[in-house]
Amino acid sequence: MRLSIKKHNQVYLEYLASQMGITDISEVLNYLLLDIKGLGYQFGNKPAPQPQPQAPLGFDASTFEPFQPAFAPNHDGDRNHIDPMIQRLIDAGLEMDF
């Protein structure tokens, strides 16, 4: 008989084999099956697992308030408006070339 074993299970079985001191993975499978049988485990007598509801992924904008700037300019769209503090410095004779 030939069996296919998924990679992550094969790694686990190889680890068990090394702990048991054997190299044949089929011996590990036989041991596990005998152990399960000896414990009285029966397949098929359990209800099918129910899928768990998943939390929605993504961003829910309804839980956040709209962005409010720390301060709002009061120049009413005038692009040539100068901040009052800067205007006071200019009026005091402090000018810088940028």
trRosetta pair geometry for C-beta under 8 A, 3 or more apart (Angstrom, degrees):
i j d omega theta_ij theta_ji phi_ij phi_ji
3 29 7.6 124 52 -117 162 170
5 9 5.1 -124 -179 92 94 112
5 10 4.7 120 114 -70 118 89
5 13 6.7 -42 -175 9 155 147
5 25 7.5 -95 -5 148 165 146
6 9 4.6 79 63 14 85 107
6 10 6.9 -151 92 -14 39 88
7 10 5.5 -53 -145 31 30 114
7 11 6.7 33 156 -20 63 100
8 11 5.9 -46 -152 30 34 113
8 12 6.8 35 149 -17 61 105
9 12 5.4 -54 -151 38 38 114
9 13 6.2 37 151 -19 70 105
10 13 5.6 -53 -144 39 32 110
10 14 6.2 34 155 -20 65 105
10 25 7.3 -20 -144 -131 74 157
11 14 5.8 -54 -147 36 29 111
11 15 6.4 33 151 -21 62 105
12 15 5.6 -54 -152 34 31 114
12 16 6.5 31 151 -17 65 104
13 16 5.6 -50 -147 37 35 112
13 17 6.3 40 151 -23 65 103
13 25 4.9 59 140 -148 125 108
13 28 5.1 143 -164 98 89 147
13 29 7.0 -1 -135 -57 132 81
14 17 5.5 -49 -146 33 33 116
14 18 6.5 35 153 -20 64 101
14 25 6.6 -41 -76 -90 63 111
15 18 5.9 -52 -152 33 31 109
15 19 6.6 30 150 -16 63 105
16 19 5.6 -56 -151 37 34 111
16 20 6.2 24 154 -12 68 110
16 28 5.0 113 100 -148 117 131
16 32 7.8 21 156 -59 165 114
17 20 5.7 -62 -145 44 30 105
17 22 5.2 -93 -161 79 83 79
17 23 6.3 85 163 -122 128 19
17 24 7.2 -175 -136 62 129 32
17 25 5.8 -74 -59 -93 141 60
17 27 7.3 99 -118 70 98 99
17 28 4.9 -83 -72 -55 84 132
18 21 7.6 41 -176 -74 31 30
20 27 7.7 -159 111 115 146 112
20 28 6.6 173 23 -97 148 89
20 31 7.1 -174 -114 2 159 172
22 27 5.2 -78 143 81 156 143
22 28 7.0 -177 77 -54 123 84
24 27 4.4 79 89 -3 102 108
24 28 7.5 -178 103 -8 58 80
25 28 5.2 -47 -157 31 49 115
25 29 6.5 50 147 -19 72 99
26 29 5.5 -49 -150 36 38 113
26 30 6.4 43 150 -20 66 102
27 30 5.6 -49 -147 36 34 114
27 31 6.4 38 152 -21 64 104
28 31 5.7 -53 -150 35 31 113
28 32 6.4 30 153 -18 65 106
29 32 5.8 -54 -146 37 31 110
29 33 6.2 29 157 -17 66 108
30 33 5.9 -58 -146 39 28 109
30 34 6.2 26 157 -16 65 109
31 34 5.9 -59 -147 39 28 108
31 35 6.1 29 155 -21 65 109
32 35 5.6 -55 -146 36 30 113
32 36 6.3 31 155 -19 65 105
33 36 5.7 -52 -147 36 31 111
33 37 6.2 30 154 -17 64 107
34 37 5.6 -55 -145 40 31 112
34 38 6.1 33 155 -21 65 109
35 38 5.7 -55 -145 38 28 112
35 39 6.5 26 156 -18 62 107
36 39 5.9 -60 -151 36 29 109
36 41 4.6 -61 -178 46 82 135
37 40 7.9 50 172 -64 33 21
37 41 7.0 -82 -82 49 25 86
42 45 4.9 39 98 2 112 128
47 50 7.9 -1 130 -37 114 90
54 57 7.8 -30 150 -28 114 91
56 60 7.6 83 93 -60 125 114
60 63 5.1 54 105 0 105 109
61 64 5.9 -69 -160 41 51 105
65 68 7.4 -24 129 -13 114 105
69 72 5.8 124 69 -78 117 66
73 81 7.6 130 175 90 118 139
75 78 4.5 -114 165 52 99 90
75 79 7.9 123 129 -70 138 20
75 81 3.5 -160 -135 41 132 167
78 81 4.2 93 97 -40 106 106
82 86 5.4 -114 174 85 99 114
82 87 4.8 120 108 -65 118 96
82 90 7.5 -21 161 7 155 144
83 86 4.4 79 66 11 95 107
83 87 6.8 -163 89 -12 46 86
84 87 5.4 -54 -144 36 33 115
84 88 6.5 37 156 -22 65 101
85 88 5.8 -50 -153 31 32 112
85 89 6.8 31 149 -17 62 102
86 89 5.6 -53 -152 35 37 111
86 90 6.4 37 150 -18 68 104
87 90 5.6 -53 -148 37 34 111
87 91 6.1 34 152 -20 66 107
88 91 5.5 -53 -143 39 31 112
88 92 6.3 31 154 -21 64 107
89 92 5.6 -56 -148 36 31 110
89 94 4.5 -59 172 66 88 122
90 93 7.9 100 176 -29 31 9
90 94 6.6 -93 -87 70 30 68
90 95 6.1 59 -128 -86 76 82
